[in-house]
Amino acid sequence: MSQPLPIKKEKLENGTFYVPESYFREWVIKREFPQFLVLGCKTVVCKMAPHPDKKEEFLLSEDLWDTLLIPHEGPVHLFQQGNFLYIGPLIGIFTAGFTDNKLRPVGDRSMLFAKLLSVERKVGAYYFMFGPHHINWEESTINGLFYTSKGWIERKVPIPSVIYNRLPNRKTENLESLKSAMNRFERDFHIPIFNPSFFNKWEIHHSLLTDPKVSHYLPETYLDPDSSQIEDMLARHSNLYLKPAKGSLGQGIQQILKRGESYYCRFRLADQNRLRRYSSLNRLLLRQYPSGKLKSILVQQGINLLKWNDKAIDFRIHTNKDENGKWVVSAMAAKIAGSGSVTTHIANGGEVKTIQEIIHEMGKTSEMLNRLKEAALEISESIDQVISGIIGEIGFDLGIDTEGRVWLFEANSKPGRSIFSHPSLRSHDLLSRTLPLKFAIYLMKQSIARRKDVVRS
């Protein structure tokens, strides 16, 4: 990735872009001077000149600055493709759930997006948030929300170079207005969009099952089970989990255990962890699933997990694509189940610890950490090969059983960030926020290389 440099607006000769001498000298040597300056999907004709004060920065004449709708001064990258010189890049986070509150434009999620956008200057880019109502298709512009030292500020900018999909849930994702906007960005502007949709748990499981490199990480799992299938699995495992195929955040998960002639169901209701005993499996299923159907429900083999203070542990691993488009592990944490909880989610009373804490307190070695990293990267590669669209990040829930075997429980295309509440995970928090922007720059460079003429004046 090139080194970002500051760009400033100056009252200098109209139609001129001033660059450090090293840039200008290279163009002279190659005899290849750019003639067009591009931001997002907007282009202007310009002439190039060396910086008048020989500084390592970019200066842009006011007329070009205003025509390109550059939102503010700050560090940017420069990419050349033939006669076109791309600045920025301009990256938009596409989401929904906007309010009229200027201090909290997306309600409780405002701080999440503020933190995501705050890495803009660290990486060198223009980074903003928007929804479908911010788009002006006739002008090919967006009234984007930028997070600054003064809070949220709205600026009109061109349609961006890359879009980062952060739609909040499946219901919103399926709204026709949002799907139409996404399709139009891809069809009319050929914009790379990453993290296109939420994963379907069964589709992910079924795809990974056919890959011999990763299939050994998968617990026995079935979709739309009937009572006889569940009974058969209980005879072999005595511990099962039932979860919605399209669920997220641990919602709707129930655990069934068989102890002697009794059946137990552990679940969460009204923000409380519950445990019920039944004399038969049929009674349990009728009470817990009154419709009598387990449509779009997965049943999954329970695993005898490692425990800390007699509480089950699993691991949240975040992977991201980096500035080279390669998968890397960006964050790892241990999650300890709350008392009586069916999952390790913090909302259900779970606790977060660093993996280093767990390794030390349980007397384990760093080999456990390496096995988790290896599994997360292998599964990321496998998912990337079978899921359509561009994936930029995945959150995994992995477990290790008492024999040291790694298991995959879930893969999420839009992982939550609750683990970063742990003070020792702040550096991981920053890395996992920085990498999506670096990956967006990679996507922009790839897009430029493929398309030399898709710009709009």
Disulfide bonds with the S-S distance in Angstrom:
none
